[in-house]
């Protein structure tokens, strides 16, 4: 039976601002990318999210990003390598502490937003992320876009890389994500997103914004927690994978 990991960005609420229904989303995914307080989230939310993940048997990952609460980490920041290394180390360490007191542990690292997109091609920042992860724990897998600079540098450094695809984001013909400023970049139709998830899991392919096919062969699929109707989308994706006979299990345990 084919298997796939299903991950989602969670723990992004901040103070009185509630982002999403994290427990409902974590009930259907296998891995949770928990915000570490820089692009979103706070200590209370991080601990509560880790506790829920432990209760549900969901793997916890550190969702690291730029120090940009106002912009939700979706604006590029021209940081030095040294500063970015320390920022990523700090975030992983903070979540490791929250996970530990919640009865679980950080099992992997996934960059967020503008940082994720930058290290597809930005050599300096990609190298900084790799250095940070390796310095904290070289056994932590790193989620990457296939063919990216960070994938190449991480593999060179001996880190395990996990190829990721996005079921609710549009792709360019080159296999990169269409910027959120472009119409059609974010997909919100549960049926369409679910169909894409099954095709990615079974065929390793997805249709680009221009209609062409992109080969990705992912090990994990991401469904965003902040997309409008996120819970319904996540449930539709999980139901479609189950119906297609695709087992959902975290790559951490595989």
Secondary structure by P-SEA (a helix, b strand, c coil): cbbbbbbbbcccccccccccaaaaaaacccccccccccccccaaaaaaaaaaaaaabbbbbbbcccccccccccccccccaaaaaaaaaaaaaaaaaaaaaacccccbbbbcaaaaaaacccaaaaaaaaaaaaaacccbbbbbccccaaaaaaaaabbbbbbbbbcccccccccccccccccccccccaaaaaaaaaaaaacccccccccbbbbbbccbbbbbccccaaaaaaaaaaaaaaaacbbbbbcccc
